[in-house]
Amino acid sequence: MADSKHPDPLSRRLLLDGDLESSKALAIAKAYLEDDREVEAVDFLAAADPASNDEAKRTLHELQKSAVEHGDVFLMRSASAALGEDPSTETWRVLAESAANAGRPMDVESAERLAAVNAG
């Protein structure tokens, strides 16, 4: 482990590629979230099987909400993929607006493109 809370990159990969118990995956995800490392938490939330783990599912939905509020396309795509969901056109439009307000022009462009693809 890199420190007491987070695995180093190799350990992280081995954990995710191995047979990781849902409870351990959720615990690691929570440790990442405590340190505001949302993107890194997503892989472990996905490994916790959100289809059968309500806490993992709820946390991923909270991360989607956070992504919209902060205009973070990467977080939205990651959390949505872990849930097996595709954000709606309206979600992408709201996210684009939040990204514009946050001064994130690349996220604005990406969110607008994704909204257009969904609408098309």
ROVEXTOR-196058 format. One line per field, with one value per atom (N, C-alpha, C, O): x, y, z; atom name; residue number from 0. Coordinates in Angstrom, 2 decimals. Layout:
N
X = c(X|...)
Y = c(Y|...)
Z = c(Z|...)
atomo = c(CA|...)
num = c(NUM|...)
REM end
This chain:
120
X = c(0.83|0.00|0.88|1.93|0.43|1.18|1.16|2.17|0.04|-0.08|-1.12|-1.55|-1.53|-2.43|-3.82|-4.56|-4.20|-5.55|-5.65|-6.63|-4.66|-4.78|-3.73|-2.56|-4.16|-3.18|-2.31|-2.75|-1.07|-0.22|-0.77|-1.62|-0.31|-0.89|-0.88|-1.87|0.21|0.26|-0.72|-1.44|-0.74|-1.68|-3.12|-3.99|-3.35|-4.70|-5.14|-6.25|-4.27|-4.58|-4.80|-5.73|-3.95|-4.09|-5.40|-6.06|-5.76|-7.03|-8.21|-9.11|-8.19|-9.31|-9.39|-10.48|-8.25|-8.23|-8.47|-8.74|-8.38|-8.55|-9.99|-10.91|-10.16|-11.48|-11.71|-11.60|-12.02|-12.16|-13.56|-14.56|-13.62|-14.91|-15.58|-14.92|-16.90|-17.68|-17.42|-17.27|-17.38|-17.18|-15.80|-15.67|-14.78|-13.44|-13.37|-12.76|-13.99|-14.01|-14.70|-14.23|-15.80|-16.53|-15.70|-15.70|-14.99|-14.13|-13.02|-12.71|-12.41|-11.36|-11.94|-11.34|-13.11|-13.77|-14.05|-13.84|-14.52|-14.80|-13.53|-13.56|-12.42|-11.15|-10.75|-10.28|-10.93|-10.64|-11.57|-11.13|-12.85|-13.81|-13.51|-13.71|-13.03|-12.67|-11.58|-11.49|-10.76|-9.68|-10.02|-9.14|-11.31|-11.80|-11.16|-10.85|-10.97|-10.40|-11.51|-11.46|-12.52|-13.72|-13.46|-13.99|-12.66|-12.42|-11.80|-12.15|-10.87|-10.23|-11.21|-11.10|-12.17|-13.17|-14.11|-14.61|-14.37|-15.36|-15.03|-15.92|-13.78|-13.41|-13.74|-14.20|-13.52|-13.80|-15.29|-15.78|-16.02|-17.48|-18.06|-19.00|-17.49|-17.93|-17.61|-18.41|-16.44|-16.05|-16.93|-17.04|-17.57|-18.48|-19.84|-20.72|-20.01|-21.23|-22.46|-23.30|-22.55|-23.68|-25.05|-26.06|-25.09|-26.38|-26.96|-28.18|-26.10|-26.59|-26.18|-26.54|-25.43|-24.97|-25.56|-25.11|-26.56|-27.27|-26.37|-26.54|-25.42|-24.54|-23.64|-23.43|-23.10|-22.26|-23.09|-22.63|-24.29|-25.17|-25.51|-25.45|-25.88|-26.22|-25.03|-25.18|-23.85|-22.65|-22.33|-21.94|-22.49|-22.26|-23.26|-22.91|-24.51|-25.50|-25.12|-25.32|-24.59|-24.12|-22.96|-22.86|-22.09|-20.97|-21.47|-20.91|-22.52|-23.12|-23.64|-23.42|-24.32|-24.85|-23.72|-23.82|-22.65|-21.48|-20.87|-20.46|-20.81|-20.26|-21.07|-20.50|-22.38|-23.24|-23.00|-22.85|-22.96|-22.77|-21.45|-21.36|-20.40|-19.06|-18.67|-17.60|-19.54|-19.23|-18.12|-17.30|-18.08|-17.00|-17.46|-18.09|-17.13|-17.55|-16.90|-17.57|-15.63|-14.93|-15.57|-15.78|-15.86|-16.50|-17.88|-18.26|-18.64|-19.97|-19.89|-20.64|-18.99|-18.85|-18.41|-18.91|-17.48|-16.97|-18.05|-18.27|-18.74|-19.78|-20.94|-21.49|-21.30|-22.39|-22.04|-22.87|-20.80|-20.35|-20.39|-20.77|-19.98|-20.00|-21.42|-21.64|-22.38|-23.78|-24.44|-25.54|-23.77|-24.37|-25.47|-26.43|-25.33|-26.33|-25.75|-24.54|-26.62|-26.25|-26.97|-28.20|-26.24|-26.89|-27.79|-27.51|-28.86|-29.81|-29.22|-28.23|-29.85|-29.47|-29.55|-28.65|-30.61|-30.78|-29.67|-29.18|-29.28|-28.18|-26.91|-26.21|-26.61|-25.40|-25.51|-24.51|-26.70|-26.86|-26.64|-25.98|-27.20|-27.02|-25.55|-25.00|-24.92|-23.49|-22.67|-21.73|-23.01|-22.28|-22.41|-21.45|-23.60|-23.81|-22.97|-22.36|-22.95|-22.14|-20.65|-19.92|-20.23|-18.83|-18.48|-17.40|-19.40|-19.17|-19.04|-18.17|-19.91|-19.86|-18.58|-18.11|-18.03|-16.82|-15.54|-14.44|-15.69|-14.52|-13.81|-12.58|-14.59|-14.02|-14.42|-15.32|-13.75|-14.17|-14.11|-14.95|-13.16|-13.08|-14.27|-14.80|-14.69|-15.86|-17.14|-18.06|-17.19|-18.35|-18.47|-19.54|-17.37|-17.37|-17.76|-18.58|-17.20|-17.50|-18.96|-19.63|-19.46|-20.84|-21.83|-22.84|-21.54|-22.42|-22.43|-23.47|-21.26|-21.17|-21.97|-22.69|-21.83|-22.56|-24.07|-24.86|-24.47|-25.90|-26.43|-27.53|-25.64|-26.06|-26.14|-27.05|-25.19|-25.21|-26.45|-27.11|-26.78|-27.98|-29.25|-30.20|-29.26|-30.47|-30.66|-31.78|-29.54|-29.56|-30.12|-30.19)
Y = c(-1.18|0.00|1.25|1.28|2.26|3.50|4.24|4.80|4.26|4.81|3.97|2.94|4.39|3.56|3.44|2.51|4.34|4.35|3.86|3.21|4.16|3.95|2.98|3.04|2.09|1.20|1.95|2.92|1.49|2.06|1.60|0.71|2.19|1.86|0.37|-0.14|-0.32|-1.75|-2.53|-3.40|-2.24|-2.92|-2.63|-3.50|-1.40|-1.01|-1.86|-2.39|-2.00|-2.77|-4.25|-4.89|-4.78|-6.18|-6.40|-7.42|-5.46|-5.57|-5.56|-6.39|-4.62|-4.48|-5.65|-6.02|-6.21|-7.34|-8.67|-9.68|-8.68|-9.91|-10.12|-9.49|-11.00|-11.33|-10.53|-11.06|-9.25|-8.32|-8.43|-8.31|-8.65|-8.72|-7.35|-6.31|-7.36|-6.14|-5.22|-4.01|-5.78|-4.96|-4.29|-3.14|-5.01|-4.43|-3.35|-2.29|-3.60|-2.60|-1.33|-0.23|-1.48|-0.33|0.43|1.66|-0.28|0.37|1.18|2.29|0.62|1.35|2.59|3.66|2.44|3.57|4.68|5.86|4.31|5.32|6.06|7.27|5.34|5.98|7.01|8.10|6.66|7.62|8.83|9.97|8.59|9.69|10.61|11.82|10.06|10.89|11.90|12.97|11.55|12.44|13.17|13.68|13.23|13.93|13.40|14.17|12.10|11.46|10.62|9.39|11.35|10.73|9.78|8.67|10.22|9.42|8.08|7.05|8.09|6.84|5.95|4.72|6.55|5.79|5.05|3.98|5.59|5.01|3.56|2.71|3.25|1.87|0.90|-0.22|1.33|0.45|0.38|-0.66|1.44|1.38|0.43|-0.32|0.46|-0.48|-1.92|-2.82|-2.12|-3.45|-3.92|-5.12|-2.99|-3.35|-3.81|-4.12|-3.85|-4.34|-3.50|-3.94|-2.31|-1.43|-2.01|-1.54|-3.02|-3.64|-4.36|-4.47|-4.84|-5.55|-4.89|-5.37|-3.79|-3.10|-1.69|-0.82|-1.49|-0.20|0.98|2.07|0.75|1.85|2.27|3.46|1.30|1.62|2.35|3.33|1.88|2.50|3.93|4.84|4.13|5.46|6.40|7.56|5.91|6.74|7.13|8.27|6.21|6.53|7.57|8.45|7.47|8.50|9.85|10.89|9.85|11.11|11.69|12.90|10.82|11.30|11.87|12.84|11.27|11.84|13.25|14.18|13.39|14.70|15.71|16.85|15.29|16.15|16.54|17.69|15.59|15.87|16.94|17.83|16.88|17.89|19.24|20.25|19.26|20.52|21.19|22.41|20.38|20.93|20.98|21.47|20.47|20.48|19.53|19.84|18.37|17.40|16.24|15.29|16.32|15.31|13.96|12.92|13.95|12.69|11.93|10.72|12.63|11.99|11.48|10.38|12.25|11.81|10.55|9.60|10.54|9.36|8.14|7.04|8.33|7.23|6.65|5.44|7.53|7.08|6.44|5.43|7.01|6.46|5.10|4.19|4.95|3.65|2.60|1.45|2.98|2.03|1.59|0.47|2.47|2.14|1.47|0.93|1.51|0.98|1.88|1.40|3.17|4.15|5.12|5.35|5.68|6.76|8.02|8.04|9.07|10.32|10.85|10.68|11.50|12.06|13.29|13.86|13.67|14.89|16.09|16.93|16.16|17.28|17.29|18.36|16.13|16.07|16.64|17.42|16.27|16.80|18.31|19.02|18.81|20.25|21.02|22.06|20.49|21.13|21.07|22.04|19.94|19.79|20.79|21.39|20.98|21.96|23.36|24.13|23.69|25.01|25.17|26.21|24.12|24.16|24.29|25.01|23.58|23.65|25.06|25.56|25.69|27.07|28.00|28.87|27.82|28.66|28.42|29.31|27.21|26.86|27.17|26.94|27.69|28.00|26.76|26.70|25.77|24.51|24.35|23.57|25.08|25.08|23.72|23.43|22.89|21.56|20.70|19.94|20.83|20.09|20.63|19.87|21.94|22.53|21.90|21.44|21.89|21.34|19.87|19.45|19.09|17.66|17.42|16.58|18.13|17.94|18.34|17.66|19.43|19.85|18.82|18.54|18.28|17.24|16.00|15.43|15.59|14.41|14.65|13.74|15.87|16.21|16.11|15.60|16.61|16.57|15.13|14.78|14.29|12.90|12.20|11.43|12.46|11.87|12.35|11.58|13.62|14.21|13.74|13.68|13.42|13.11|11.79|11.41)
Z = c(0.00|0.00|0.00|0.63|-0.71|-0.80|0.53|0.94|1.19|2.53|3.25|2.73|4.42|5.21|4.59|4.93|3.70|3.17|1.72|1.35|0.91|-0.52|-1.05|-0.67|-1.94|-2.55|-3.56|-4.17|-3.72|-4.75|-6.11|-6.16|-7.20|-8.52|-8.87|-9.39|-8.59|-8.90|-8.03|-8.53|-6.75|-5.85|-6.25|-6.19|-6.64|-7.07|-8.26|-8.28|-9.25|-10.44|-10.08|-10.58|-9.22|-8.81|-8.05|-8.24|-7.21|-6.49|-7.45|-7.36|-8.38|-9.32|-10.30|-10.73|-10.65|-11.58|-10.89|-11.55|-9.57|-8.82|-8.39|-8.91|-7.43|-6.91|-5.63|-4.52|-5.78|-4.67|-4.07|-4.78|-2.77|-2.09|-2.13|-2.07|-2.25|-2.33|-1.14|-1.31|0.06|1.26|1.27|1.69|0.82|0.76|-0.31|-0.10|-1.46|-2.53|-2.05|-2.32|-1.34|-0.83|0.20|0.21|1.06|2.06|1.40|1.83|0.37|-0.35|-1.04|-1.01|-1.64|-2.30|-1.29|-1.58|-0.11|0.93|1.34|1.57|1.42|1.77|0.71|1.04|-0.55|-1.62|-1.51|-1.66|-1.26|-1.18|-0.01|-0.11|1.10|2.24|1.88|2.48|0.91|0.47|-0.82|-1.51|-1.15|-2.35|-3.63|-4.55|-3.70|-4.89|-5.55|-5.59|-6.06|-6.58|-7.75|-7.79|-8.69|-9.89|-9.53|-10.10|-8.58|-8.17|-7.42|-7.46|-6.73|-5.98|-6.91|-6.56|-8.09|-8.99|-9.34|-9.34|-9.64|-9.99|-8.86|-9.10|-7.63|-6.49|-6.21|-5.74|-6.47|-6.35|-7.39|-7.11|-8.59|-9.62|-9.20|-9.42|-8.59|-8.13|-6.98|-6.73|-6.28|-5.18|-5.70|-4.91|-7.02|-7.67|-7.32|-6.54|-7.90|-7.58|-7.93|-7.42|-8.79|-9.11|-7.89|-7.76|-7.02|-5.84|-4.53|-3.46|-4.60|-3.40|-3.41|-4.15|-2.57|-2.56|-2.20|-2.74|-1.29|-0.89|-2.04|-2.27|-2.77|-3.93|-4.98|-5.57|-5.21|-6.21|-5.81|-6.64|-4.55|-4.07|-4.18|-4.58|-3.83|-3.90|-5.34|-5.61|-6.25|-7.67|-8.17|-8.95|-7.72|-8.09|-7.49|-8.13|-6.28|-5.68|-6.47|-6.63|-6.97|-7.80|-9.12|-9.63|-9.68|-10.90|-10.61|-11.39|-9.48|-9.10|-8.92|-9.37|-8.27|-8.08|-9.42|-9.62|-10.34|-11.67|-12.38|-13.01|-12.27|-12.89|-12.23|-12.92|-10.90|-10.18|-10.49|-10.54|-10.72|-10.96|-12.44|-12.79|-13.31|-14.74|-15.11|-15.97|-14.48|-14.67|-15.56|-15.09|-16.83|-17.80|-17.49|-17.56|-17.16|-16.91|-15.75|-15.83|-14.67|-13.53|-13.89|-13.48|-14.65|-15.07|-15.91|-15.70|-16.86|-17.72|-16.92|-17.15|-16.00|-15.20|-14.28|-14.24|-13.55|-12.62|-13.39|-12.95|-14.52|-15.32|-15.88|-15.90|-16.35|-16.86|-15.76|-16.00|-14.55|-13.43|-13.10|-12.64|-13.35|-13.11|-14.31|-14.20|-15.45|-16.67|-17.21|-17.81|-16.98|-17.40|-18.42|-18.46|-19.23|-20.14|-19.68|-19.64|-19.34|-18.94|-20.04|-21.23|-19.64|-20.60|-21.29|-20.84|-22.38|-23.09|-22.15|-22.14|-21.37|-20.44|-19.38|-19.02|-18.90|-17.93|-18.52|-17.86|-19.77|-20.42|-20.61|-20.48|-20.92|-21.12|-19.81|-19.79|-18.72|-17.41|-17.01|-16.48|-17.25|-16.93|-17.74|-17.21|-19.01|-19.84|-19.27|-19.27|-18.80|-18.19|-16.92|-16.69|-16.11|-14.88|-15.22|-14.56|-16.25|-16.68|-17.15|-16.86|-17.86|-18.32|-17.12|-17.09|-16.13|-14.92|-14.12|-13.41|-14.23|-13.49|-14.28|-13.79|-15.51|-16.32|-16.84|-16.86|-17.26|-17.76|-19.24|-19.56|-20.14|-21.54|-22.23|-23.08|-21.89|-22.52|-22.11|-22.91|-20.84|-20.39|-21.02|-21.32|-21.24|-21.93|-23.31|-23.69|-24.04|-25.40|-25.40|-26.22|-24.50|-24.45|-24.07|-24.69|-23.07|-22.63|-23.72|-23.94|-24.41|-25.51|-26.64|-27.22|-26.94|-27.98|-27.56|-28.37|-26.30|-25.82|-25.79|-26.06|-25.47|-25.50|-26.93|-27.16|-27.89|-29.30|-29.79|-30.54|-29.40|-29.80|-29.25|-29.96|-27.99|-27.39|-28.06|-28.24|-28.42|-29.02|-30.47|-30.97|-31.12|-32.54|-32.85|-34.01)
atomo = c(N|CA|C|O|N|CA|C|O|N|CA|C|O|N|CA|C|O|N|CA|C|O|N|CA|C|O|N|CA|C|O|N|CA|C|O|N|CA|C|O|N|CA|C|O|N|CA|C|O|N|CA|C|O|N|CA|C|O|N|CA|C|O|N|CA|C|O|N|CA|C|O|N|CA|C|O|N|CA|C|O|N|CA|C|O|N|CA|C|O|N|CA|C|O|N|CA|C|O|N|CA|C|O|N|CA|C|O|N|CA|C|O|N|CA|C|O|N|CA|C|O|N|CA|C|O|N|CA|C|O|N|CA|C|O|N|CA|C|O|N|CA|C|O|N|CA|C|O|N|CA|C|O|N|CA|C|O|N|CA|C|O|N|CA|C|O|N|CA|C|O|N|CA|C|O|N|CA|C|O|N|CA|C|O|N|CA|C|O|N|CA|C|O|N|CA|C|O|N|CA|C|O|N|CA|C|O|N|CA|C|O|N|CA|C|O|N|CA|C|O|N|CA|C|O|N|CA|C|O|N|CA|C|O|N|CA|C|O|N|CA|C|O|N|CA|C|O|N|CA|C|O|N|CA|C|O|N|CA|C|O|N|CA|C|O|N|CA|C|O|N|CA|C|O|N|CA|C|O|N|CA|C|O|N|CA|C|O|N|CA|C|O|N|CA|C|O|N|CA|C|O|N|CA|C|O|N|CA|C|O|N|CA|C|O|N|CA|C|O|N|CA|C|O|N|CA|C|O|N|CA|C|O|N|CA|C|O|N|CA|C|O|N|CA|C|O|N|CA|C|O|N|CA|C|O|N|CA|C|O|N|CA|C|O|N|CA|C|O|N|CA|C|O|N|CA|C|O|N|CA|C|O|N|CA|C|O|N|CA|C|O|N|CA|C|O|N|CA|C|O|N|CA|C|O|N|CA|C|O|N|CA|C|O|N|CA|C|O|N|CA|C|O|N|CA|C|O|N|CA|C|O|N|CA|C|O|N|CA|C|O|N|CA|C|O|N|CA|C|O|N|CA|C|O|N|CA|C|O|N|CA|C|O|N|CA|C|O|N|CA|C|O|N|CA|C|O|N|CA|C|O|N|CA|C|O|N|CA|C|O|N|CA|C|O|N|CA|C|O|N|CA|C|O|N|CA|C|O|N|CA|C|O|N|CA|C|O|N|CA|C|O|N|CA|C|O|N|CA|C|O|N|CA|C|O|N|CA|C|O)
num = c(0|0|0|0|1|1|1|1|2|2|2|2|3|3|3|3|4|4|4|4|5|5|5|5|6|6|6|6|7|7|7|7|8|8|8|8|9|9|9|9|10|10|10|10|11|11|11|11|12|12|12|12|13|13|13|13|14|14|14|14|15|15|15|15|16|16|16|16|17|17|17|17|18|18|18|18|19|19|19|19|20|20|20|20|21|21|21|21|22|22|22|22|23|23|23|23|24|24|24|24|25|25|25|25|26|26|26|26|27|27|27|27|28|28|28|28|29|29|29|29|30|30|30|30|31|31|31|31|32|32|32|32|33|33|33|33|34|34|34|34|35|35|35|35|36|36|36|36|37|37|37|37|38|38|38|38|39|39|39|39|40|40|40|40|41|41|41|41|42|42|42|42|43|43|43|43|44|44|44|44|45|45|45|45|46|46|46|46|47|47|47|47|48|48|48|48|49|49|49|49|50|50|50|50|51|51|51|51|52|52|52|52|53|53|53|53|54|54|54|54|55|55|55|55|56|56|56|56|57|57|57|57|58|58|58|58|59|59|59|59|60|60|60|60|61|61|61|61|62|62|62|62|63|63|63|63|64|64|64|64|65|65|65|65|66|66|66|66|67|67|67|67|68|68|68|68|69|69|69|69|70|70|70|70|71|71|71|71|72|72|72|72|73|73|73|73|74|74|74|74|75|75|75|75|76|76|76|76|77|77|77|77|78|78|78|78|79|79|79|79|80|80|80|80|81|81|81|81|82|82|82|82|83|83|83|83|84|84|84|84|85|85|85|85|86|86|86|86|87|87|87|87|88|88|88|88|89|89|89|89|90|90|90|90|91|91|91|91|92|92|92|92|93|93|93|93|94|94|94|94|95|95|95|95|96|96|96|96|97|97|97|97|98|98|98|98|99|99|99|99|100|100|100|100|101|101|101|101|102|102|102|102|103|103|103|103|104|104|104|104|105|105|105|105|106|106|106|106|107|107|107|107|108|108|108|108|109|109|109|109|110|110|110|110|111|111|111|111|112|112|112|112|113|113|113|113|114|114|114|114|115|115|115|115|116|116|116|116|117|117|117|117|118|118|118|118|119|119|119|119)
REM end
